[in-house]
Amino acid sequence: MIQQGQPLSFKPAKLYRGVGANCVNMGSCTMLQFAVGGTLKKAILNGSTRKLSILEEMGAGIGAGTVSALAATPLELIMIQQQRKGLSTIETVKSIATPNNFFRGFAGAAVREALWTCGYLSIPPIVRRELMTRFPDKFDSAAKARIPAALLGGLFACYLTQPFDTVKTCMQGDIERKTYGTFSETAKMLHSEAGISAFYRGATFRYARMCCAIFMMDTLQGLVGPALFPNAFK
């Protein structure tokens, strides 16, 4: 709501509007990002046992995030419309179920998810590896390096993606196109309202959320990966 210049209510009934669509969105996008990211990394290595380079790690994350935007765009549209209008999920889907609306904001979602996935799938392993290599006395385990890796990954993911997310959110909040039109028109309108600061509305909340999410995902990736695919981690 802050991104759209709307007042923020702390009433639980309003704070949790759209939580169902958001849960489905987070689950499906994370699944796609891990699956596509793993497939891309496997394709890059092509059977080799070497480690991926930094650019290869980041490229796999960016590719995985871009693909996941296909799921994120319509699901976030449902969530945002519920937050704005207070309708049920079924009522919201009925009100927006047209090809012209369903993928509104896709370009912003694709860029955001590409950089976000790079931020949590690629940046933390790179930072952890560098910290443990350069400062082995201080970071003698992956667990110790995980917190600074999550903070840096969150910083990267949040502040690079925030402008694209703000434009996408404003577009999806205004499916009637009364204020915000295309991606470029929306960006121009936001800039005219408050300059660069308009693109960073709500960034502090997103950064806190992203750091927690990246820490949890990086931890789970380190635990679940070896358990499911032990041969790949020998």
C-alpha positions as CSV (number, residue, x, y, z in Angstrom):
1,M,0.0,0.0,0.0
2,I,2.9,2.4,0.8
3,Q,4.3,1.8,-2.7
4,Q,1.0,3.0,-4.2
5,G,0.8,6.0,-2.0
6,Q,-2.1,4.6,0.0
7,P,-2.5,4.8,3.8
8,L,-1.3,1.8,5.8
9,S,-3.7,0.2,8.2
10,F,-2.5,-2.0,11.0
11,K,-5.9,-3.8,11.4
12,P,-5.1,-7.6,11.0
13,A,-8.2,-8.0,8.7
14,K,-6.6,-5.5,6.3
15,L,-3.0,-6.5,6.8
16,Y,-3.7,-10.1,5.8
17,R,-5.8,-9.4,2.8
18,G,-4.5,-11.5,-0.1
19,V,-2.5,-13.8,2.1
20,G,-3.8,-16.9,0.3
21,A,-2.7,-15.7,-3.1
22,N,0.6,-14.5,-1.6
23,C,1.3,-18.0,-0.1
24,V,0.6,-19.7,-3.4
25,N,2.8,-17.1,-5.2
26,M,5.7,-17.5,-2.8
27,G,5.5,-21.3,-2.9
28,S,5.2,-21.7,-6.7
29,C,7.8,-19.0,-7.5
30,T,10.3,-20.5,-5.1
31,M,9.7,-24.0,-6.5
32,L,10.2,-22.7,-10.0
33,Q,13.3,-20.7,-9.1
34,F,15.0,-23.7,-7.4
35,A,14.0,-26.1,-10.2
36,V,15.0,-23.8,-13.1
37,G,18.1,-22.5,-11.3
38,G,19.3,-26.1,-10.6
39,T,18.6,-27.1,-14.2
40,L,20.5,-24.1,-15.6
41,K,23.5,-24.8,-13.3
42,K,23.5,-28.4,-14.4
43,A,23.4,-27.4,-18.0
44,I,26.3,-24.9,-17.5
45,L,28.4,-27.5,-15.8
46,N,27.5,-30.2,-18.5
47,G,28.8,-33.0,-16.3
48,S,31.9,-31.2,-15.1
49,T,32.8,-31.4,-11.4
50,R,34.2,-27.8,-11.3
51,K,32.6,-25.0,-9.3
52,L,30.5,-22.4,-11.1
53,S,32.1,-19.0,-11.6
54,I,30.5,-15.9,-10.1
55,L,29.0,-14.9,-13.4
56,E,27.6,-18.4,-14.0
57,E,26.0,-18.4,-10.5
58,M,24.4,-15.1,-11.1
59,G,23.3,-15.9,-14.7
60,A,21.5,-19.1,-13.5
61,G,19.7,-17.1,-10.8
62,I,18.7,-14.4,-13.2
63,G,17.3,-17.0,-15.7
64,A,15.4,-18.8,-13.0
65,G,13.8,-15.6,-11.7
66,T,12.7,-14.4,-15.1
67,V,10.8,-17.7,-15.7
68,S,9.2,-17.5,-12.3
69,A,7.6,-14.2,-13.2
70,L,5.1,-16.1,-15.4
71,A,3.6,-17.4,-12.1
72,A,4.2,-14.3,-10.0
73,T,2.5,-11.8,-12.2
74,P,-1.1,-13.0,-12.1
75,L,-0.9,-14.2,-8.5
76,E,0.4,-10.9,-7.3
77,L,-2.3,-9.1,-9.3
78,I,-4.9,-11.1,-7.4
79,M,-3.2,-10.3,-4.1
80,I,-2.9,-6.5,-4.8
81,Q,-6.5,-6.2,-6.0
82,Q,-7.7,-8.0,-2.9
83,Q,-5.7,-5.5,-0.8
84,R,-7.1,-2.6,-2.6
85,K,-10.8,-3.7,-2.8
86,G,-11.3,-6.2,0.0
87,L,-13.0,-8.8,-2.2
88,S,-12.7,-12.6,-1.8
89,T,-10.3,-14.6,-3.9
90,I,-13.0,-15.9,-6.3
91,E,-14.6,-12.4,-6.6
92,T,-11.2,-10.9,-7.4
93,V,-10.4,-13.5,-10.0
94,K,-13.7,-13.0,-11.7
95,S,-13.2,-9.2,-11.8
96,I,-9.7,-9.4,-13.4
97,A,-9.8,-12.5,-15.5
98,T,-9.1,-11.0,-18.9
99,P,-5.9,-11.4,-21.0
100,N,-5.5,-7.6,-20.9
101,N,-5.2,-7.7,-17.1
102,F,-3.7,-11.0,-16.1
103,F,-0.2,-10.2,-17.1
104,R,-0.3,-6.5,-16.4
105,G,3.1,-5.5,-14.9
106,F,4.9,-8.6,-16.2
107,A,8.0,-6.7,-17.3
108,G,8.5,-5.2,-13.8
109,A,7.9,-8.7,-12.2
110,A,10.4,-10.3,-14.6
111,V,13.2,-7.9,-13.8
112,R,12.4,-8.0,-10.1
113,E,12.3,-11.8,-9.9
114,A,15.5,-12.1,-12.0
115,L,17.4,-9.8,-9.6
116,W,15.7,-11.2,-6.5
117,T,16.5,-14.8,-7.4
118,C,20.1,-13.8,-8.1
119,G,20.1,-12.2,-4.7
120,Y,19.0,-15.2,-2.7
121,L,20.2,-18.2,-4.9
122,S,23.5,-16.8,-6.1
123,I,24.8,-14.0,-3.9
124,P,24.7,-15.8,-0.5
125,P,26.8,-18.9,-1.8
126,I,29.3,-16.5,-3.4
127,V,29.6,-14.4,-0.2
128,R,29.8,-17.4,2.1
129,R,32.5,-19.0,0.0
130,E,34.5,-15.8,-0.1
131,L,34.2,-15.2,3.6
132,M,35.2,-18.7,4.5
133,T,38.2,-18.6,2.0
134,R,39.5,-15.1,3.0
135,F,38.7,-15.2,6.7
136,P,38.9,-18.8,7.7
137,D,39.5,-18.1,11.4
138,K,36.5,-15.9,11.8
139,F,34.1,-17.8,9.5
140,D,35.1,-21.4,10.1
141,S,31.6,-22.8,9.2
142,A,28.9,-22.0,6.7
143,A,26.5,-21.2,9.6
144,K,28.7,-18.2,10.7
145,A,29.0,-16.9,7.2
146,R,25.3,-17.2,6.5
147,I,24.1,-14.1,8.4
148,P,26.4,-11.6,6.6
149,A,25.7,-13.4,3.3
150,A,21.9,-13.0,3.9
151,L,22.3,-9.3,4.7
152,L,24.3,-8.6,1.6
153,G,22.0,-10.7,-0.6
154,G,19.0,-8.9,0.8
155,L,20.6,-5.5,0.2
156,F,21.4,-6.5,-3.4
157,A,17.9,-8.0,-4.0
158,C,15.9,-5.2,-2.3
159,Y,17.4,-1.9,-3.6
160,L,18.0,-3.1,-7.1
161,T,14.6,-4.5,-7.5
162,Q,12.6,-1.9,-5.6
163,P,12.0,0.6,-8.5
164,F,10.7,-2.2,-10.8
165,D,8.5,-3.6,-8.0
166,T,7.0,-0.2,-7.3
167,V,6.1,0.4,-10.9
168,K,4.6,-3.1,-11.2
169,T,2.6,-2.7,-8.0
170,C,1.2,0.6,-9.0
171,M,0.2,-0.8,-12.4
172,Q,-1.5,-3.8,-10.8
173,G,-3.3,-1.7,-8.2
174,D,-4.8,0.4,-11.1
175,I,-6.2,-2.1,-13.6
176,E,-8.7,0.6,-14.6
177,R,-5.7,2.6,-15.8
178,K,-7.0,5.8,-14.4
179,T,-3.6,7.0,-13.2
180,Y,-1.0,4.4,-14.3
181,G,-0.8,3.2,-17.9
182,T,2.1,1.3,-19.4
183,F,5.4,0.5,-17.6
184,S,7.1,3.6,-19.0
185,E,4.1,5.8,-18.4
186,T,3.8,4.6,-14.8
187,A,7.6,5.2,-14.2
188,K,7.2,8.8,-15.5
189,M,4.1,9.4,-13.4
190,L,5.9,8.2,-10.2
191,H,9.0,10.3,-11.0
192,S,6.7,13.4,-11.4
193,E,5.1,12.7,-8.1
194,A,8.2,12.6,-5.8
195,G,11.3,12.1,-7.9
196,I,13.6,9.1,-7.3
197,S,12.2,8.6,-3.8
198,A,8.8,7.6,-5.2
199,F,10.4,4.4,-6.5
200,Y,11.7,3.4,-3.0
201,R,8.5,3.7,-1.0
202,G,8.3,0.8,1.4
203,A,11.9,-0.3,0.8
204,T,12.7,-0.6,4.5
205,F,9.9,-3.1,5.0
206,R,11.0,-5.1,1.9
207,Y,14.6,-5.2,3.0
208,A,13.7,-6.6,6.4
209,R,11.5,-9.2,4.8
210,M,14.1,-10.2,2.2
211,C,16.9,-10.6,4.7
212,C,14.8,-13.1,6.8
213,A,13.7,-14.9,3.6
214,I,17.2,-15.2,2.2
215,F,18.6,-16.5,5.5
216,M,15.9,-19.2,5.7
217,M,16.1,-20.2,2.0
218,D,19.9,-20.3,2.1
219,T,19.8,-22.4,5.3
220,L,17.2,-24.8,3.7
221,Q,19.1,-25.0,0.5
222,G,22.2,-26.1,2.5
223,L,20.2,-28.7,4.4
224,V,17.8,-30.1,1.8
225,G,20.1,-30.1,-1.2
226,P,22.6,-32.6,0.3
227,A,19.8,-34.7,1.7
228,L,18.0,-35.0,-1.7
229,F,21.0,-35.2,-3.9
230,P,23.9,-36.6,-1.8
231,N,26.1,-37.5,-4.9
232,A,26.1,-33.9,-6.1
233,F,27.6,-32.7,-2.8
234,K,30.4,-35.2,-2.4
